[in-house]
Structure formats: C-alpha cells, structure tokens
Amino acid sequence: MTYQSTQLKKKIYFETLGCPKNEVDTSYMQGMLSANHTIIEHPDSANVIIVNTCSFIEAASQESIERILELAEYKQTLCEKLIVIGCLVERYASDIQQALPEVDIFLGTGALDRVQAVIQNRTSPCILTPSPEASHAFRQTAPRWLSQKSKTAYIRIAEGCSYHCTYCIIPKLRGPYHSISEKRILDEFSLCLNAGMKEIILVAQDTAAYGADSSACGTLSSLLTKMAEIIESSNSELWIRILYMNPQNIDEKLIQTINRFQCICPYIDMPIQHANDDILKKMNRPYKKKKLYHLIDKMRSEIPDIVLRTSLLVGFPGENETHFQELVDFIQEIQFDHLGVFVYSDADDLVSHKLHDHVDEIEKEERRHTLMTCQVEISYQRQQRFVGKTLNVLTEALSDDDPPLREGRTVFQAPEIDGITLISGDRIESGRIYPVKITQAFHYDLLGEVL
C-alpha cells in the first residue's frame, strides 16, 4: 500500500499478552507497520492501540479482557482506534463484539496481515476471522521488528498444533502444525545475530516436531546444527535456547546435537503434563510413564550438565488421589530442576469438558500447592551444585529488591519462567555475558560475583 500524505502516519502502541509465540507475531506486525507509522512504547500518546491477546485458559482470557478495558480509557484522549487481535478473538468470535463494544476492530489469528489496512479504514466496527492458516504466508515474509531493550530474541519455528490434546484449544485457535521454512528462520537468526543479540530462543507449540509436517524442511537437529555453525564461524557470543519440546519427538540425534555445541544451552524444556498412564491417555498424550523414565535417563547420561524443566497439569477430569500420588512420587524421584504446575481449566469447547468425574476447584488448588511445596525443596537441593562454580551470566536490569546488584541469567535459566542470578561487581553493563562465580544458591535464584 502506498501512502500519499504524512498526515496518515500514526503513532501505534502494541500490548502483547500470553506466550512468547504472541511476541513473535507482534514483532512481525510492528515490522510491517514501522515503514509508514511510528511504533511507540507507551499508550498515552498513541493514535492506535493494538492488543495481541491470549485465551489458552480462562485466566488468560480474563487478563486479556481486563487489559483491553483498561486501554480503552485512552479513547477518551488521543486514541482513535482500539484493535484487538489473536486468540481471544478466534475463540470467542461469535460473542466478542457484543461483549466489548469499546473495541473498533477484531482480527483473528488468520488476519494478522490485515492490520495495516484496518488502521487506515474508517468504516464501522468489524470482525475478521479467516482460517488461522491464512496468516502462514504473512509469517514467512513479514519484516521483523527487533526491540533494543533486550538482548534476548524469540524465533518461532512452527505455527499451530496437530496433536489434539483433550484439554487444549490451540489447534482450533492456530490451525494444524506448520513448520516455518528453514530459510526464513535462518534469515531471522542472522538478523538477530547482526543486531547484537546474546540469546536466541526457539519456540513453537512443539519445537521437537519441526519439519515432521514438511519434506521441504529439515529437522530441529539439522536447524540447530546450521545455527551453531554460524555462531562458531563468526566467533559470536550468543547462545541458543529451545523451549517446548514434547517428549515423543526428542530423539537420539537431537540429544547428541544439544550436547555437541557449546552455544546450545544444555536446557531441556519438556512439558509432560502427568505421569499416570490412565490420565495421559485421557489427555490424548502419545506416551507413557515408562517412556519418560527412559528419555530422562538418556538425556542425563548423554548431557552431563543438563538442566530439566517441565510443566504439569493437575485436577484433570478423572484424576483421583491414587493418580495424583503417582505424579508426586514421580516428581520426587526424577528431581526436575524447574517445574511449573497448572490447574485444569474447564470450558465447554474442550473435549475434556465431556469427561466424567471433574475435580473440585478447591481440590485442584490443594494438589497444585502440594506439588509446588514438594518442588521448592527439590529446586533448593538441585541449585546447590552450582555453588563455587563459574557460570556465564547474561546481564539484564538492576535488581528491584537490591539495587546495587545486577540481575542476569545463566544458560540454565529461561526468562520469566525460571529464577535469576544476582551478581555484584564493578562497572557491570546490561546486555553482556560475564563469567560469574556463584557464591550462594537459593530455592530458585543464584548469587554470584563477576570475576
């Protein structure tokens, strides 16, 4: 689209809710719009406010709605248009216009490429929800906007999901699994490398399944190898982190690749959801507990410094005390380094909604509390092995709790979901990697001194 007047130039504010995959979508829209508009960091001077939403669970939907209503207050001043995009629109398309009359435009997950047109369009409020797959071409070609506030960048290597877990709405919201072309991924990787990024995080609904849907793409192992070789040949100070690898797709080749390259974080984020075979079957998860034991043993034997993270779902319909205790026993035996626990969130558009023996809400929270209490002690004990060691730490902001200290993260700590490393020393800059001697370990965080 060609713009003939600078008067059409808008100040645009983006608010991104939910997972890192949404952050990537936002960066594509910012990249597309930045050629003709100004992307700003605060909503108070925005002509257009765009909210990229999440609706994975009820709490995420509620958070999205509350933030939309807060941002709608700016329409009383400079804001001319409030646009809501993404999963919330896709999930509640039939009711959302009536529920949120403050919003001017609603765009589903398949309409990301329409945002530029609707900003200039002066027609009455509307909703656009083409198939989620309609945005695949946009994600393959849209320019990427990189924020300079952080030295960490996410790259999404696939979109959608084809597993149809009974508790999950993602296939409906995002369509079937679709691997991004290797060329596109490597182009984004080079962009991040040239921009001075220190950490690249690969994300997808299942990163380990990369390429399984397309003969035109390689595997995650081959993609990682190409990235690592680029880093090595350029002598760059950059590490690669991989999130969301489902256990059924973690194979021997992938384990060997992670162990082979020093720039690939020895960090496995593997959401298992449960450890009881009956519950896993009801969830439609394609593995059993025996597979988990075997896989974890293999990873720990082949990657000596490996750190394991997982996420669990408690209170799934039919989960009784015996099932839950089996999960507790499994966690105590395996000793994950990092662990997140979610309670089952029911909705009538989920397959699991029709299952029998739903668990009481109070019981769900008690089970979550039991697991997290168990994990606190496990995490503390696992953390002690770092004391006295020297670890590379990527520095970030000054600590809010203790201003003389700088916050950072090791290769064993993913942003926002794991702990942090607090470091002391002279002339510590943000966005750099320092060797840090760990002097103390807490339940989730580390403390150290720059050498």
C-alpha positions in Angstrom: 0.0 0.0 0.0 1.4 3.5 -0.9 0.8 6.4 1.4 0.5 9.8 -0.3 0.4 12.0 2.8 2.4 12.2 6.0 -0.9 13.0 7.7 -1.8 9.4 7.6 1.2 8.5 9.7 0.1 7.1 13.1 1.6 6.5 16.5 1.0 2.9 17.3 1.2 1.2 20.6 1.3 -2.7 20.9 0.4 -4.6 24.0 1.3 -8.3 23.9 -0.3 -10.8 26.3 0.3 -14.5 26.7 3.2 -16.6 25.4 6.4 -15.8 23.5 4.8 -17.0 20.3 2.5 -14.0 20.5 5.6 -11.8 21.0 6.9 -13.0 17.6 3.5 -12.3 15.9 3.6 -8.8 17.4 7.2 -8.2 16.1 6.0 -9.1 12.6 3.2 -6.6 12.7 5.5 -4.0 14.1 7.9 -4.7 11.3 5.2 -4.3 8.7 3.8 -1.1 10.2 7.1 0.6 11.0 7.7 1.6 7.4 4.8 4.0 7.4 4.0 4.6 11.1 5.8 5.2 14.4 5.9 2.3 17.0 5.8 3.8 20.5 6.4 2.2 23.9 3.6 3.8 25.9 -0.2 4.1 25.2 -0.7 7.6 26.5 0.3 9.3 23.2 -1.0 6.5 20.8 -3.3 7.2 17.9 -3.9 3.4 17.5 -3.7 0.8 20.3 -3.3 -2.9 19.3 -3.8 -5.7 21.8 -2.5 -9.1 20.9 -4.4 -11.5 23.2 -4.3 -14.9 24.8 -7.2 -17.2 25.6 -5.4 -20.5 26.3 -7.1 -20.8 29.7 -9.9 -18.9 31.5 -7.4 -16.8 33.5 -5.6 -15.7 30.3 -8.9 -14.7 28.7 -9.9 -12.7 31.7 -6.5 -11.0 31.8 -6.9 -10.1 28.1 -10.4 -8.6 28.7 -9.3 -6.6 31.7 -6.3 -5.1 29.9 -8.5 -4.3 26.9 -10.9 -2.4 29.1 -8.0 -0.5 30.8 -6.5 0.5 27.4 -10.0 1.6 26.2 -9.8 4.5 28.6 -7.3 6.1 26.2 -10.0 6.5 23.6 -11.2 9.5 25.7 -8.0 11.3 24.7 -5.7 10.7 21.6 -6.6 7.2 20.7 -8.6 7.0 17.6 -8.8 3.2 17.2 -8.6 0.2 19.5 -7.8 -3.1 17.7 -7.9 -6.5 19.4 -6.0 -9.3 17.7 -5.3 -13.0 18.2 -6.5 -15.9 20.2 -9.3 -14.2 22.3 -10.9 -13.1 19.0 -10.5 -16.5 17.4 -12.0 -18.4 20.4 -15.0 -16.1 21.1 -15.7 -14.7 17.7 -19.5 -15.2 18.0 -19.8 -13.1 21.2 -16.9 -10.8 21.4 -18.2 -7.7 19.5 -21.2 -7.5 21.8 -19.1 -8.1 24.9 -16.5 -5.5 24.1 -18.2 -2.5 22.3 -15.2 -0.4 23.2 -13.2 -2.1 20.5 -13.2 -0.9 17.0 -11.7 -3.8 15.1 -11.3 -7.5 15.9 -8.8 -9.7 14.0 -8.5 -13.4 14.4 -5.2 -15.4 14.3 -5.5 -15.7 10.5 -5.9 -12.0 9.9 -2.6 -10.6 11.1 -1.8 -9.3 7.7 -5.0 -7.1 7.7 -3.8 -4.8 10.5 -2.3 -2.3 8.1 -5.5 -1.9 6.1 -7.8 -1.6 9.1 -5.7 1.1 10.6 -6.4 3.3 7.6 -10.0 2.1 7.2 -12.6 4.5 8.6 -15.6 2.1 8.3 -17.7 1.0 11.3 -16.5 -1.7 13.8 -15.9 -5.1 12.3 -14.5 -8.6 13.0 -12.3 -10.6 10.6 -11.7 -14.3 11.3 -10.4 -16.1 8.2 -8.9 -19.5 8.7 -5.8 -19.5 11.1 -3.8 -20.9 8.2 -4.4 -17.7 6.2 -1.5 -16.0 8.1 1.1 -18.6 7.2 2.3 -16.6 4.2 2.5 -13.4 6.3 4.7 -15.1 8.8 7.0 -16.3 6.0 7.5 -12.8 4.5 6.8 -10.1 7.1 9.8 -7.9 8.1 10.9 -8.5 11.7 11.0 -5.7 14.3 13.7 -6.1 17.0 13.4 -4.3 20.3 16.6 -2.8 21.5 15.5 -3.1 25.1 16.6 -6.7 25.4 19.5 -8.8 24.1 17.1 -11.8 24.0 15.0 -12.6 20.9 12.4 -15.3 20.2 12.2 -17.0 16.9 9.2 -19.2 16.1 10.0 -22.2 14.0 6.5 -23.5 13.6 2.9 -22.5 13.9 -0.2 -24.4 15.1 -0.5 -27.9 16.5 -1.8 -31.2 15.2 -1.9 -33.3 18.5 -5.4 -32.5 19.8 -4.8 -33.0 23.5 -8.2 -33.1 25.0 -7.6 -30.1 27.4 -6.1 -27.8 24.7 -7.8 -25.3 22.4 -4.6 -24.4 20.4 -5.4 -26.5 17.2 -8.7 -24.6 16.9 -7.1 -21.2 17.5 -3.9 -21.7 15.4 -4.7 -24.5 13.0 -2.6 -27.6 12.3 1.2 -27.8 12.8 3.0 -25.9 10.1 6.8 -25.6 10.1 8.3 -22.3 9.0 10.7 -22.5 6.1 14.4 -23.1 7.2 15.4 -20.1 5.0 13.0 -17.8 6.8 14.3 -19.0 10.2 17.9 -18.6 9.3 17.3 -15.1 7.9 15.7 -14.1 11.2 18.6 -15.7 13.1 21.1 -13.7 11.0 19.1 -10.5 11.7 19.3 -11.2 15.4 23.0 -12.1 15.3 23.8 -8.9 13.4 21.7 -6.8 15.8 24.0 -8.0 18.7 21.5 -10.3 20.4 23.1 -12.6 23.0 20.3 -15.2 23.4 18.0 -16.7 20.7 15.1 -18.7 22.0 13.3 -21.1 19.6 9.6 -21.5 20.2 6.7 -23.5 18.7 3.8 -25.5 20.1 6.3 -28.4 19.9 9.8 -27.4 18.7 11.0 -31.0 18.6 8.4 -31.8 15.9 10.0 -29.2 13.5 10.0 -30.5 9.9 7.8 -33.5 10.5 5.0 -32.0 8.5 7.1 -31.0 5.5 9.7 -32.6 3.4 10.9 -29.1 2.4 12.1 -28.5 6.0 14.9 -30.3 7.8 14.7 -31.5 11.4 15.3 -29.5 14.6 18.7 -31.2 14.8 19.8 -30.0 11.4 18.4 -26.5 12.0 20.3 -26.3 15.3 23.5 -27.5 13.6 23.3 -24.8 11.0 22.7 -22.1 13.6 25.5 -23.3 15.8 28.0 -23.5 12.9 27.1 -19.9 12.0 27.8 -18.8 15.6 31.1 -20.7 15.7 32.3 -19.4 12.3 31.6 -15.8 13.4 33.1 -16.2 16.9 29.8 -14.7 18.3 29.0 -14.6 21.9 25.5 -16.0 21.6 23.6 -18.9 23.0 20.6 -20.8 21.7 17.8 -21.9 24.0 14.9 -24.3 23.0 11.5 -24.2 24.6 8.5 -26.6 24.5 9.9 -29.9 23.3 7.3 -32.7 23.6 8.9 -36.0 24.8 7.6 -38.1 22.0 9.7 -36.2 19.5 13.0 -35.9 21.4 15.3 -38.4 19.7 18.9 -39.6 19.9 20.0 -37.2 17.2 18.5 -34.2 18.9 20.2 -35.1 22.2 23.5 -35.5 20.5 23.2 -32.1 18.8 22.4 -30.3 22.0 25.5 -31.9 23.6 27.7 -31.3 20.7 27.6 -27.5 20.5 28.6 -25.3 23.4 26.4 -22.4 22.2 23.3 -24.6 22.6 22.0 -24.3 26.2 22.1 -27.7 28.0 18.5 -27.0 29.0 15.5 -29.2 28.1 12.0 -27.7 28.5 9.8 -30.8 28.2 6.1 -30.4 29.3 5.0 -33.9 30.4 1.6 -32.8 32.0 1.3 -36.0 34.0 2.9 -39.3 34.9 0.0 -41.6 35.3 -0.7 -43.7 32.2 -4.5 -43.6 32.5 -4.6 -39.8 32.8 -2.1 -39.4 30.0 -4.4 -41.5 27.8 -7.4 -39.3 28.7 -5.4 -36.3 27.9 -4.5 -37.9 24.5 -0.8 -37.5 25.2 1.0 -40.1 23.0 3.5 -41.6 25.6 3.5 -43.5 28.9 5.5 -43.1 32.1 8.0 -45.7 31.0 8.9 -43.6 28.0 9.6 -40.6 30.3 11.9 -42.6 32.6 13.9 -43.9 29.6 14.1 -40.5 27.9 15.2 -38.6 31.1 17.9 -41.3 31.8 19.2 -40.9 28.3 19.3 -37.1 28.4 21.1 -37.1 31.8 23.6 -39.7 30.7 24.5 -38.1 27.4 24.4 -34.4 28.5 26.2 -34.3 31.9 25.3 -30.7 32.7 21.7 -30.9 31.6 19.0 -28.9 33.4 15.4 -30.2 33.0 12.2 -28.1 33.2 8.7 -29.4 32.9 5.1 -28.3 33.3 2.3 -30.4 34.9 -1.5 -30.2 34.8 -3.4 -31.2 37.9 -7.1 -31.7 38.6 -7.8 -33.2 35.1 -11.2 -34.9 34.9 -10.9 -38.4 36.4 -7.7 -37.7 38.4 -8.1 -39.3 41.8 -5.9 -39.4 44.8 -4.0 -42.5 43.5 -3.3 -40.9 40.2 -2.1 -37.7 41.9 0.1 -39.5 44.4 1.8 -41.3 41.5 2.6 -37.9 40.0 4.0 -36.7 43.3 6.2 -39.9 43.6 7.4 -39.4 40.0 8.4 -35.8 40.7 10.3 -36.7 43.8 12.1 -39.5 42.0 13.0 -37.6 38.9 14.1 -34.3 40.6 13.4 -31.7 37.9 15.4 -28.5 38.2 12.5 -26.3 37.2 8.8 -27.1 37.3 5.5 -25.3 36.7 2.1 -26.5 37.8 -1.2 -25.5 36.3 -4.7 -26.5 37.4 -7.1 -27.8 34.8 -9.2 -25.0 33.4 -12.5 -26.3 32.1 -14.5 -24.8 29.2 -17.4 -26.2 27.2 -15.4 -26.0 23.9 -12.9 -28.5 25.2 -13.1 -32.3 24.5 -12.2 -32.9 28.2 -15.3 -31.0 29.3 -17.4 -34.1 28.4 -15.3 -36.4 30.6 -16.7 -37.7 33.9 -15.5 -37.1 37.4 -14.4 -33.5 37.3 -12.2 -32.4 40.2 -13.4 -29.8 42.7 -11.8 -26.4 42.4 -10.5 -26.4 45.9 -9.0 -29.8 45.5 -7.3 -28.7 42.3 -5.6 -25.8 44.1 -4.6 -28.1 47.0 -2.9 -30.5 44.6 -1.1 -27.7 42.9 0.1 -26.4 46.3 1.3 -29.9 47.3 3.4 -30.3 44.1 4.9 -26.8 44.4 5.7 -27.3 48.0 7.5 -30.6 47.0 9.3 -28.8 44.2 10.6 -26.0 46.4 12.8 -28.4 48.3 13.9 -30.2 45.2 14.9 -27.0 43.5 16.9 -25.8 46.5 18.8 -29.1 46.6 19.4 -29.1 42.9 20.6 -25.4 43.0 23.4 -26.2 45.5 25.5 -27.9 42.8 26.3 -24.5 41.2 27.9 -23.0 44.4 31.6 -22.5 43.8 31.3 -22.9 40.0 31.9 -20.2 37.5 29.0 -19.7 35.1 28.4 -17.4 32.2 25.7 -14.9 33.0 23.7 -12.6 30.6 23.1 -9.4 32.5 19.8 -7.6 32.4 18.3 -4.9 34.7 19.3 -3.7 38.1 17.6 -5.6 40.9 14.4 -4.0 42.2 14.9 -5.7 45.6 18.6 -4.9 46.0 19.6 -2.0 43.6 23.4 -2.5 44.0 23.0 -5.9 42.4 22.5 -6.6 38.7 20.1 -9.2 37.5 21.1 -11.8 35.0 20.5 -15.3 33.8 22.7 -18.4 33.2 22.1 -20.8 30.4 20.1 -22.8 33.0 17.6 -20.0 33.5 15.0 -19.1 30.8 13.5 -15.6 31.0 10.4 -15.1 33.2 9.8 -18.7 33.9 12.9 -19.7 35.9 14.9 -17.9 38.6 17.5 -15.2 38.1 21.2 -14.8 39.1 22.0 -11.7 41.1 25.6 -10.5 40.6 27.9 -7.9 42.1 31.0 -6.3 40.7 32.4 -3.0 39.3 31.2 -1.5 36.0 28.7 -4.2 35.1 26.8 -3.4 31.9 23.4 -4.6 30.7 23.2 -7.0 27.8 26.7 -8.6 28.2 27.8 -12.0 29.2 30.2 -12.2 32.2 31.9 -15.1 33.9 30.4 -15.2 37.4 31.5 -17.2 40.4 28.4 -18.5 42.2 28.6 -17.9 46.0 25.2 -18.8 47.1 22.1 -20.7 45.9 18.5 -20.2 47.0 15.3 -22.0 46.2 15.1 -20.5 42.7 17.8 -17.8 42.4 21.6 -17.7 42.5 24.0 -15.1 43.9 27.5 -14.5 42.5 30.4 -12.2 41.8 31.8 -11.1 38.4 35.3 -12.4 38.0 
